[in-house]
Amino acid sequence: MDTYSLIALGAIILSLFSLVLLSKLFRNLIRKQIDDQMKDMIPIKAIRERIGIRIKLRK
């Protein structure tokens, strides 16, 4: 492999890694927002966690 193909491969790997990290961050932000909104309606955390299990993101 020459230098340019190694640089391109490295750039592709770094971009895929950053996309994975951004998707995890996005999922965590959505779950936190849902939990914060449910906190106003359901003050007991154990009940919120049981209801929160049913809320799933599409994969």
Phi and psi in radians as a Rosetta constraint file:
Dihedral C 1 N 2 CA 2 C 2 CIRCULARHARMONIC -1.555 0.35
Dihedral N 2 CA 2 C 2 N 3 CIRCULARHARMONIC 3.111 0.35
Dihedral C 2 N 3 CA 3 C 3 CIRCULARHARMONIC -1.126 0.35
Dihedral N 3 CA 3 C 3 N 4 CIRCULARHARMONIC -0.702 0.35
Dihedral C 3 N 4 CA 4 C 4 CIRCULARHARMONIC -1.165 0.35
Dihedral N 4 CA 4 C 4 N 5 CIRCULARHARMONIC -0.664 0.35
Dihedral C 4 N 5 CA 5 C 5 CIRCULARHARMONIC -1.218 0.35
Dihedral N 5 CA 5 C 5 N 6 CIRCULARHARMONIC -0.593 0.35
Dihedral C 5 N 6 CA 6 C 6 CIRCULARHARMONIC -1.179 0.35
Dihedral N 6 CA 6 C 6 N 7 CIRCULARHARMONIC -0.689 0.35
Dihedral C 6 N 7 CA 7 C 7 CIRCULARHARMONIC -1.141 0.35
Dihedral N 7 CA 7 C 7 N 8 CIRCULARHARMONIC -0.729 0.35
Dihedral C 7 N 8 CA 8 C 8 CIRCULARHARMONIC -1.136 0.35
Dihedral N 8 CA 8 C 8 N 9 CIRCULARHARMONIC -0.732 0.35
Dihedral C 8 N 9 CA 9 C 9 CIRCULARHARMONIC -1.104 0.35
Dihedral N 9 CA 9 C 9 N 10 CIRCULARHARMONIC -0.751 0.35
Dihedral C 9 N 10 CA 10 C 10 CIRCULARHARMONIC -1.090 0.35
Dihedral N 10 CA 10 C 10 N 11 CIRCULARHARMONIC -0.702 0.35
Dihedral C 10 N 11 CA 11 C 11 CIRCULARHARMONIC -1.147 0.35
Dihedral N 11 CA 11 C 11 N 12 CIRCULARHARMONIC -0.700 0.35
Dihedral C 11 N 12 CA 12 C 12 CIRCULARHARMONIC -1.139 0.35
Dihedral N 12 CA 12 C 12 N 13 CIRCULARHARMONIC -0.762 0.35
Dihedral C 12 N 13 CA 13 C 13 CIRCULARHARMONIC -1.124 0.35
Dihedral N 13 CA 13 C 13 N 14 CIRCULARHARMONIC -0.758 0.35
Dihedral C 13 N 14 CA 14 C 14 CIRCULARHARMONIC -1.123 0.35
Dihedral N 14 CA 14 C 14 N 15 CIRCULARHARMONIC -0.669 0.35
Dihedral C 14 N 15 CA 15 C 15 CIRCULARHARMONIC -1.206 0.35
Dihedral N 15 CA 15 C 15 N 16 CIRCULARHARMONIC -0.680 0.35
Dihedral C 15 N 16 CA 16 C 16 CIRCULARHARMONIC -1.144 0.35
Dihedral N 16 CA 16 C 16 N 17 CIRCULARHARMONIC -0.690 0.35
Dihedral C 16 N 17 CA 17 C 17 CIRCULARHARMONIC -1.113 0.35
Dihedral N 17 CA 17 C 17 N 18 CIRCULARHARMONIC -0.722 0.35
Dihedral C 17 N 18 CA 18 C 18 CIRCULARHARMONIC -1.194 0.35
Dihedral N 18 CA 18 C 18 N 19 CIRCULARHARMONIC -0.599 0.35
Dihedral C 18 N 19 CA 19 C 19 CIRCULARHARMONIC -1.140 0.35
Dihedral N 19 CA 19 C 19 N 20 CIRCULARHARMONIC -0.696 0.35
Dihedral C 19 N 20 CA 20 C 20 CIRCULARHARMONIC -1.109 0.35
Dihedral N 20 CA 20 C 20 N 21 CIRCULARHARMONIC -0.779 0.35
Dihedral C 20 N 21 CA 21 C 21 CIRCULARHARMONIC -1.111 0.35
Dihedral N 21 CA 21 C 21 N 22 CIRCULARHARMONIC -0.709 0.35
Dihedral C 21 N 22 CA 22 C 22 CIRCULARHARMONIC -1.158 0.35
Dihedral N 22 CA 22 C 22 N 23 CIRCULARHARMONIC -0.650 0.35
Dihedral C 22 N 23 CA 23 C 23 CIRCULARHARMONIC -1.174 0.35
Dihedral N 23 CA 23 C 23 N 24 CIRCULARHARMONIC -0.674 0.35
Dihedral C 23 N 24 CA 24 C 24 CIRCULARHARMONIC -1.138 0.35
Dihedral N 24 CA 24 C 24 N 25 CIRCULARHARMONIC -0.721 0.35
Dihedral C 24 N 25 CA 25 C 25 CIRCULARHARMONIC -1.089 0.35
Dihedral N 25 CA 25 C 25 N 26 CIRCULARHARMONIC -0.732 0.35
Dihedral C 25 N 26 CA 26 C 26 CIRCULARHARMONIC -1.093 0.35
Dihedral N 26 CA 26 C 26 N 27 CIRCULARHARMONIC -0.773 0.35
Dihedral C 26 N 27 CA 27 C 27 CIRCULARHARMONIC -1.094 0.35
Dihedral N 27 CA 27 C 27 N 28 CIRCULARHARMONIC -0.757 0.35
Dihedral C 27 N 28 CA 28 C 28 CIRCULARHARMONIC -1.129 0.35
Dihedral N 28 CA 28 C 28 N 29 CIRCULARHARMONIC -0.671 0.35
Dihedral C 28 N 29 CA 29 C 29 CIRCULARHARMONIC -1.144 0.35
Dihedral N 29 CA 29 C 29 N 30 CIRCULARHARMONIC -0.694 0.35
Dihedral C 29 N 30 CA 30 C 30 CIRCULARHARMONIC -1.135 0.35
Dihedral N 30 CA 30 C 30 N 31 CIRCULARHARMONIC -0.783 0.35
Dihedral C 30 N 31 CA 31 C 31 CIRCULARHARMONIC -1.107 0.35
Dihedral N 31 CA 31 C 31 N 32 CIRCULARHARMONIC -0.679 0.35
Dihedral C 31 N 32 CA 32 C 32 CIRCULARHARMONIC -1.163 0.35
Dihedral N 32 CA 32 C 32 N 33 CIRCULARHARMONIC -0.691 0.35
Dihedral C 32 N 33 CA 33 C 33 CIRCULARHARMONIC -1.146 0.35
Dihedral N 33 CA 33 C 33 N 34 CIRCULARHARMONIC -0.722 0.35
Dihedral C 33 N 34 CA 34 C 34 CIRCULARHARMONIC -1.101 0.35
Dihedral N 34 CA 34 C 34 N 35 CIRCULARHARMONIC -0.757 0.35
Dihedral C 34 N 35 CA 35 C 35 CIRCULARHARMONIC -1.119 0.35
Dihedral N 35 CA 35 C 35 N 36 CIRCULARHARMONIC -0.704 0.35
Dihedral C 35 N 36 CA 36 C 36 CIRCULARHARMONIC -1.139 0.35
Dihedral N 36 CA 36 C 36 N 37 CIRCULARHARMONIC -0.673 0.35
Dihedral C 36 N 37 CA 37 C 37 CIRCULARHARMONIC -1.223 0.35
Dihedral N 37 CA 37 C 37 N 38 CIRCULARHARMONIC -0.636 0.35
Dihedral C 37 N 38 CA 38 C 38 CIRCULARHARMONIC -1.277 0.35
Dihedral N 38 CA 38 C 38 N 39 CIRCULARHARMONIC -0.434 0.35
Dihedral C 38 N 39 CA 39 C 39 CIRCULARHARMONIC -1.077 0.35
Dihedral N 39 CA 39 C 39 N 40 CIRCULARHARMONIC -0.586 0.35
Dihedral C 39 N 40 CA 40 C 40 CIRCULARHARMONIC -1.191 0.35
Dihedral N 40 CA 40 C 40 N 41 CIRCULARHARMONIC -0.638 0.35
Dihedral C 40 N 41 CA 41 C 41 CIRCULARHARMONIC -1.490 0.35
Dihedral N 41 CA 41 C 41 N 42 CIRCULARHARMONIC -0.695 0.35
Dihedral C 41 N 42 CA 42 C 42 CIRCULARHARMONIC -2.165 0.35
Dihedral N 42 CA 42 C 42 N 43 CIRCULARHARMONIC 1.784 0.35
Dihedral C 42 N 43 CA 43 C 43 CIRCULARHARMONIC -1.298 0.35
Dihedral N 43 CA 43 C 43 N 44 CIRCULARHARMONIC -0.340 0.35
Dihedral C 43 N 44 CA 44 C 44 CIRCULARHARMONIC -1.515 0.35
Dihedral N 44 CA 44 C 44 N 45 CIRCULARHARMONIC 2.141 0.35
Dihedral C 44 N 45 CA 45 C 45 CIRCULARHARMONIC -1.174 0.35
Dihedral N 45 CA 45 C 45 N 46 CIRCULARHARMONIC -0.633 0.35
Dihedral C 45 N 46 CA 46 C 46 CIRCULARHARMONIC -1.098 0.35
Dihedral N 46 CA 46 C 46 N 47 CIRCULARHARMONIC -0.684 0.35
Dihedral C 46 N 47 CA 47 C 47 CIRCULARHARMONIC -1.223 0.35
Dihedral N 47 CA 47 C 47 N 48 CIRCULARHARMONIC -0.677 0.35
Dihedral C 47 N 48 CA 48 C 48 CIRCULARHARMONIC -1.069 0.35
Dihedral N 48 CA 48 C 48 N 49 CIRCULARHARMONIC -0.701 0.35
Dihedral C 48 N 49 CA 49 C 49 CIRCULARHARMONIC -1.165 0.35
Dihedral N 49 CA 49 C 49 N 50 CIRCULARHARMONIC -0.647 0.35
Dihedral C 49 N 50 CA 50 C 50 CIRCULARHARMONIC -1.135 0.35
Dihedral N 50 CA 50 C 50 N 51 CIRCULARHARMONIC -0.734 0.35
Dihedral C 50 N 51 CA 51 C 51 CIRCULARHARMONIC -1.247 0.35
Dihedral N 51 CA 51 C 51 N 52 CIRCULARHARMONIC -0.624 0.35
Dihedral C 51 N 52 CA 52 C 52 CIRCULARHARMONIC -1.156 0.35
Dihedral N 52 CA 52 C 52 N 53 CIRCULARHARMONIC -0.423 0.35
Dihedral C 52 N 53 CA 53 C 53 CIRCULARHARMONIC -1.128 0.35
Dihedral N 53 CA 53 C 53 N 54 CIRCULARHARMONIC -0.571 0.35
Dihedral C 53 N 54 CA 54 C 54 CIRCULARHARMONIC -1.295 0.35
Dihedral N 54 CA 54 C 54 N 55 CIRCULARHARMONIC -0.347 0.35
Dihedral C 54 N 55 CA 55 C 55 CIRCULARHARMONIC -1.504 0.35
Dihedral N 55 CA 55 C 55 N 56 CIRCULARHARMONIC 1.952 0.35
Dihedral C 55 N 56 CA 56 C 56 CIRCULARHARMONIC -2.104 0.35
Dihedral N 56 CA 56 C 56 N 57 CIRCULARHARMONIC 2.566 0.35
Dihedral C 56 N 57 CA 57 C 57 CIRCULARHARMONIC -1.541 0.35
Dihedral N 57 CA 57 C 57 N 58 CIRCULARHARMONIC 2.563 0.35
Dihedral C 57 N 58 CA 58 C 58 CIRCULARHARMONIC -1.228 0.35
Dihedral N 58 CA 58 C 58 N 59 CIRCULARHARMONIC 2.477 0.35
